[in-house]
Amino acid sequence: MKIKMILPALTEATSPFFRPIKYSLFPPLGLATLAGYLRPDDEVELVDEHVETLRLDDRPDLVVLQVYITSARRAYAIADYYRAMGVHVAMGGLHPSALPAEAARHADSVFIGPGEDTWPRFLEDFRAGRALPLYSSTRRSLRGAPPVRRDLIRRALYLVPNSLVVSRGCPHSCDFCYKDAFYRGGRSFYTQAVDRALAEIESLPGRHLYFLDDHLFGDRRFAEALLDGMRGMGRLWQAAGTVQSVLAPRLMEKAAEVGLRSLFVGFETLSEDNLRGQGKAQNLGRDYGEAIRRLHGLGVMVNGSFVFGMDGDDATVFDRTVDWAVGQGVETATFHILTPYPGTALYARMEREGRLLHADWDRYDTRQVVFQPMRLSAEELEEGYWRAYERFYSWPALARGAATKPTLAGGMRHFAYAAGWKKCEPFWDLVIRMRRVTQLRPVLERVLAGFSRRRAGEEAAVSDEQEGRLGEALPDELIGAD
């Protein structure tokens, strides 16, 4: 059987704001994971349209599409093309899970939720000529799942080809997050067996890893066992976690000791009223500044995520947020305009209140306003969003952020990393077009290694007194709780 698996390009990939380096960082693993269920004699091709050209000059037996909201239009066009030739098209991912009826107009089989249980059943049905139009996941487990088909990934096209996922979902439920729509009808957070995860890490060549998990530390028991097993591997890695997990006693220390060098942290807003309004209870009452100092003290960089346009935001939110992040020494920041994705609690509320402006999914990219804000005009929100990026990554702001570091070496590393991420776009574009991005991996690894606690000379280390206060404030059992 001949199978073609396609990750269609997001709309932004064709926009003037497209940043090639963002999509050349690491390979997505969804389709390569599904490919692990195929037979050895199946002929399979995997195409990531963000980093390679999709050729439409073939006629496979089966086309499989993984669809996000802003890739829906492109995915539907590809699906319609192949269906016109009589090819069976299977479609899954976040957007089809939220709007299966819409996806069904362009696909022969639609998948709701993750595919550990439905994908093998579909393959059996398809081979027998009885494939169903809809498959909905309910049984969630990674036990017995085959290895990811990494042989299908064109490693040379990515800066960090060693991406991996050792858990699914997140233990929390924020109103703006797609998670509840994708994992409805079953468990919304579960992990691999620790031994299996460690074996996968051991099998990856090179030194650098990128964990794509929504929340690597969502199950503290699993996370600690994983970190204990990583001792002695000599890895450098990046991941995502919550403020809550950062403040948990001893957890980040373990992570830093085995190579954590950069953590994506969802701060989202500085307003507790906004946090309550979006159901982000895990951030309530947390000292953001202490979380940042804790990570920096361990030699871990911070990539802070912030969302603009919540109901409590007014015209002052942009500059206040940027000034705070720069003053805290956050190395990189990711800003978003609040976006009500279909299937989320936020979308339902916006629809109920009559605040949705349209259903043009191409514009649901967190860069454009698609709802009526409460205290801002749509124009003010978009202008403020772009101004926040411009101000945070301005040369003066980069210098101020670097000046927060206690040593000159630490400040230089901060400046080099943040400037390299946003100020070197023409260079990155050239390197990517020449397909030489992997040659810069040693440079990235040296920069990351330079942030380590040992190399940084115990910069801004968390004091014993601080550790004691944290231990009293946050019991071990807190991490991983809803």
N, C-alpha and C positions, 0 to 999 in steps of 0.2 A: 504494500500500500504506500502511496506517495502522499505525504502530508506537508503542507506549508503553514508555518506558524508566523504570524505577523504582529508586531507592536506598531500600530499606525502612529504617524507623527502627530503630536499635539498641535493645535492651531498656532500656538506661539512660535513653533518652529519655522513658520513662514512669515512671521511678523518682523518689523524692523528692530524689535526689542529682543530677538532671539539671541541667546548666549550659548554658542556651541559647547563651551567648556562645561556648562551645567549638565549636558546630556552625554558628555564624553567622560564624566567622572567615573562611573561604574556601570556594569551591565545589570539591567533589571533581570529578575530570575523567575518570574511567573511562568512564562512559556517554557523555559528550559526545565523547570520543575515538572510540568505536565508531560514533557517529552520523555521523562524518565519512565513513564508507564507504557511506552510504545514497545513493540516487539523488536528484537535484534535485526530482523529482515525488513523492517519498515524503512522507507527512504524519507528522511525528514530534513527540512530546511527551516532555519530560524532567521528572521529578518527584523532588526531594530531600525525602523525608518529614520530615527533621529541621527544615526551615525553612518548609514549606508543607504544606497539607492534601491528601492523596491522595483523589481522588474515584473511586468505583467505580460509575459510572453510564454506562459506555461499553462498546463491544465492538470493540476494535482487531483487526487481523489477527494481530498479534504483540506479545507482552509480553516484555520483557527485564528481568531482575532481577540486580542485583549484590549478592552476599550475603557478609556477615561472620559470624563465629560467633555473636555476640549479636544479630544481626538475622535469624538462620535461622528462628526460630519465626514471626516476622512475615512473612518472605518466603514461607514455605511456605503460610501462610494466604492471602496475596494470590494466589499461584500456583494454589492449589486453587480459589479463587473463579473465576478466569478460565478455568481448564481445564474447570470444570463448565459453562461457556457454550460450550465448543468452541474456545476461543482457544488457539493454540499458544504455549507458554511456554518461553522459553530462559533458562537460569540459569547464571551463572558467578561468579567471584570467589574469594576465599581459601578460604571454607568448602566450596563445591562441589568445588574442586580437591583438597582434603584428603579429603573424603568423598563422592565422586561417586555411589556406590550409594545413599546416604541422599538426596541431592538428586534422584536419578532418580525417587524415589517421588512427587515433586511437580512435575516438569518434563518436557517432551517432548524437550528437547535440553539436555544438560549440557556445560559447557566446562571443561576442565582447563587451567590456566595462562593466560598472557596471550593476547590474541586477534588479534595482528597477522596470523597466518597462518590461523587457524581461522575467525574471524568472516567475512571475505570469502567463504570457501568455503561456510560455512553459508548466507549470504544467497543465493548462487547456487543451492544445493540447495533452500532453502525456496521460492524463487520458482518452481522447477521441480517442486515438490511431492514432493521426495524427501529431506527433512531427516532427518539421522541422529540417533539418541538420544545419541550421545557424540562430542565433538570434543576431541582432545588435541593441544596445541601442542608442536611440536618445532623449527620453524624460527623463530629469533628475530632480527628486524631491524626497525629503524624507517625504513629506506630506502623511499621511495615512499609512506609513510603520508600520508593526507590531513590537512589542518588540523583542529584541534579545532573542533567546532561550538559556538563560544562564543555564537552567537545564541540557543541554547536555554537558556542559563544566565540566571537572573533575578538580575542583578548587584545590584539594590537590596537583596537579602536578606542580603548578606554585607559584613562590615567590609572585607575585602581581596579584592575580586572578581578581582584579577589573580593567580590561582594558575597555576602551570605546572609541567610535568614534562619534563625534558630527558634523562632516563636511566631505565632500568628496573632494578630489583633492587639488589643490593649485592655487592661482591666478597668479603665475609666470610661465614662460616657459623657462627652462634651456635646452640646447641642449642635455645633457647627461641623462636627466630624462625620465623615462617611461611614464610620465603623459600624454603627448600629444597623444601617441599611444593608451593608454587605454581609454581616454575620447574623442577621435575623433568623430565628428559628433554630438556634443551636448555640453552642459555646462561642463566646466572642474573644476568648484569650486562652491559648494553650501552647505548649512548648514541645520541642524535640526531647528525646531522651538525652541526658547529659553526655553519655559515652558516644552517642551518635554524633552530637554536635562537635565534640572534641576530635573525633576521627575525621570529620570533614575539615576542620581547621588544620589538622596535621597534614592533610592531603594537598593543601593549597601551596603552590610554590611562592617563593619570595617572602617578604617580611610584612608587608602592609595589608591590613584587612579593613573592610568597610561593612559593618553590620547594618543591614537595611531594616531591621526590626522597628516597628512603631515605638516600642518601649522595651529595650533590652533588659531592664531591671524590673519589669512588671511583676515577676514572681521572684521574690528575694531568695528563696531557698534554691531555686534553679540557678539564678544568677551567681550566687556565691559558689555553688558547686562547679559551675562553668569556669569561674575565675580561678578557683583552686586548681582545676585541671589544666589551666593555661600557664601555670608557673613553669618557668624554664623554657618556654617556647621562643622567647625573644621577639615577640610580635610587637608591631605598632598598629594601633587601630583607632577607628572613629565609630561613634554610635549616637543614638538618641535616648534621652531619659527625661524624667520630670524633675521639677524643683524638689518635690517630696523625696525622690530617690537620692538626689544630691545631698540633702540634709540628713539622710539616714546615717547613723553612726557606723563607721568602719567599712561601709560599702564602697564608696569612691576610693578609699585608701587601697582596698584590694584591687579595684579596677586599674588604678594608676600604676600599681606595682607590677601588673602584668601587661602594661603597654597602652592603656587608654591615654590618648593625647588630645582629643577634641570631642566635645559633646554638644549635640544639638539639644537645646532646652526650650520648651514651649512656655515662655513667660506670658505671651499673648497680650497682656494689658497690665498697667500699673494700678488699675482701679478694682477694688474688691467688689464694688457694685456690679461692674461689668462681668467679673468672674462668676458671681452669683447668677447674673442674667443669662449666662451661657452654660451654666451647669458644670463649670470647671472647679468643682469643690476641692480637688486635690491641691490647688494652688492657694486656697484661702488660708490666711494666717501665716503664710510662709515668708520668711525674710529673704527676699530676692538678693539683696546685697550680700548677705551671709553665704548664700549658695554660690555666688560668683567668687567671693573671696576663698571659699573652700576649694573650688576647682582650681583656681589660680595657685593656691598654696600647694597643690599637688602636681603642678606643672601641666594642667589640662586647660586647653583653650576652650572658649565658650562661643558657640554659634547661637545667638539668641533669636527666637522667633517672636514677632509682634504682629498683632492684628488691629487694623484701624476700622472704625465705622460702627462699633458697638453702640448701643443706645445711650450710654453715658458719655460718649465722646463728643467734644465740641472742637472748635477751631484751634484750641491750644494743645491738643493731644499730640500732634506731630512733633513739634519742637520740644515739648516736655519729655517725650519718650526718647528722642534722639539724644538730648542733653544728658538724660539719666544714663543711657547705655554707654555713651562716650565716657562719661565721668566714672563709670564702674569699670572701664577698661575692657569691655566686651570686644573680642577680636573681630568677629564678623556678625552681621545682623541680617536677618531675612524679614522683610516687611510684606504684609498682605492686606488687601482690602477684604473685609468680611464678605464671604460669599455663601449664600444659602443653597447648598447642593441638594438636588432632589433626593428624597428619602430620609433627610435629616430632620431632627426636631426643629431646627432653625427654619428650614424651608416651609414646614407645615405652619409654623407661627407666622412667617411673613405672608404666606398665601392666605391664611385666615384673616390677617389684618389688612389685606389688600395692598401690600407694599412691594410686591414683585413688579419689576418694570417690564420684563419680557422673558421669553424662554429661548433666547438665542444662545445655545450652549457654547458656541465659539467664544462668547464674551464672559463666560463663567471661569475666568483664569486667575482670579485674585488680583488682577491689575486694573479691572474695570468695575464700575459700580453697576449692579444689576438689581438693586432694590432701593427703596426710598429711605435714606438715613433719618434718624430721629432729630438730631440737633445740627445737622450739616446738610448743605445741598450736595447733590451728586458731584457737581463741579468742584466744590471745596474739598470733598473727600479724595477725588482723584488727584487734584493738584497737591494736596498735602501728602499723599502717598509718595508721589514722585519727588517732592521736596525732601522728604525724610531720607530717601536713598541718597539724594544728592548731598545732603548735609552730613550724613553719617560717614560717607566715603569721600568727603572733601579732604584736601591735603591738611588744612588746619585741624580738622576733627581727628584725622589719623594721627597727627602729631600729639594732640591732647590725650588720645587714648593710649598712645605709647608712653606718654609721660606718667601715666598712673602706675607703671611697673617700677618696682623698687630698685632695679639695676639697669644700667645702660644696655647690657646684653639682652635683658628681657624686653626692654623697649624697642630695640632694633628688630627682634624677632616678631613682636607684635606688628610693627610698622611694615615689615617685609611681607608677612603673611596676608594682612588685610589689603595692602596696596596691590599685591600680586593677584588677589582674587578679583578686584574690581577695576584696577587702573591699567591692566595690561591686556585689555580685550583684543587689540589688533595682533599682538604677539600670539595669544592663545588661538585666535582664528587661523593664523598662518600655520601654526604647528599642527592644528587639527586637520587642516586641508592637506598638509603634506604627510599626514598619517605618521607623525613622529611623537605623538603625545606620550607614549610609553617611555620615551627616552628622558622625560622630565620626572619620572617617578623617583629616582634617587635624590633629586633636589627636594621633592616633597618630603621624603623620609628623613632627610637631614634636618629640615625645618621642624618637623614634628618631634624628632628626637631631641632637638634643642630646647623644647618646652618641658622636658622631663624634670622631675624634682631634683634628681641627682645632678644633671647637667646644669640646671639653673641655680645650683647652690642653695637649695632649700628656700627659694624665693617665697616670701610671704606665707610661710608655713602656718597651718592652723595650730594655734597654741593649745597646750594641755587644758588650759582654762576654758577655751572655746569648745574643745572636744567634750569636756565634762558637761557644759551647758547643753550642748546638742544631745548628749546621751540622756540627760534628764528630760528634755523636751519631747523627744521622739522615740517611742519604744520600737524595738526591732520588728514587731508584728505589723507595724503600720504600713510598710511597703508592700504593695501588691493588693491592698484592700481597695474595694470600690469606694 
